Amino acid sequence: MTATSRSEKTVLLGAEYDPEVWSAVLQALKDLGATELGKTWQAAGSQELQRVEARLRSRTVIVEGETYGGLSITGESGLIAEITALVRSRLPHSPLSW
C-alpha cells in the first residue's frame, strides 16, 4: 500500500494478468453501486496499461493493470479499504500477499 495523498491510497491487488482478481475487483465495485466512468487500454512496446475509472459515493476510484506493475486500485482510503476487504472475501484461497 502506498499513500498518494492525505486521504487517498493505492493498494496492489495482484498480477495485472490475473482474470480472477480483475473479475473480483470489478464485481465488488458493481455490488457497491459504482458507476463506470470510462475504460482505456494502451500499449507502448512490451508494456500495456488497462485503466477503469468509476464513481462510487461521489468519489473517483481508479483500477489499473500495468505490465510489470500489477493490478492496483486507487481512491479515497475508506472506500479502498472497503473494496479491498470485499475482494479478499471473494478470493479466500488466492496466493496474493496483501
Order of alpha helices (4+ residues) and beta strands (2+ residues): beta-beta-alpha-beta-beta-beta-beta-alpha
